[in-house]
């Protein structure tokens, strides 16, 4: 792979810092690196390969001469800078929700639809974290028979809300230990010792926008516009790595033996087969890129149904790692 010139837009946030760490871990050759952020972070220094880099202000002139810009900011920032990034000639691989449903922008999970990345016109979108983890877990089965519907419940770590979400869980746990009542700011209710069955903003018919992403993004990634998903998203007091319960219904029956074989071969998956413990947990799956799968079983309510449990690191495969794997896919030609 050639040495690339790249920038991280939103370099001081949780995803931006993870991207920087993974560039080093993956040994991606870097000719030039720019760390970009808002005014509050300008002047901070971050070590990369033992060298201190100073965070620069992000403006319309920040992208000249670059090969790639990795987006680790929110949707309004991505929309603001996308025209300047495209004008500069750099490819924008964006982790926000800004362009995920734009039909002109590929929405890519390399293990599933990596070839879509080559159809870009200057922007490639990274899917939602839970969407990535879930679709990786079911992609092998989908190759045996098209998935028509899914019933999904997500149990999402506080890392999904960034550094502030992680800090709020730590602060609330400390408050409880001291006999104090926590006062949440990031989440709509206390998250320590609690679960919150609401993530995102209300979308339609009582569902949140976070819940609808699983269906809407899944249709694009799997190239299946008729896919239906009933999703409930729950925030749980876990620091890192999302867990997801899935029941899926395929067009034709798929045996458990065939499903196990497919999941064993599916890229990005780790199927647990230990009879004494066949299910992953967030602690098992943090700080690595595979989606771990367990509790594979038949759905007793439908002849074409299969249920499973999966876990994956939200900051890595659900965000930073997927973006960098798109970059590697493009650079390697596959």
Order of alpha helices (4+ residues) and beta strands (2+ residues): beta-alpha-beta-beta-beta-beta-beta-alpha-beta-beta-alpha-beta-alpha-beta-alpha-beta-beta-beta-alpha-beta-beta-alpha-beta-alpha-beta-beta-alpha
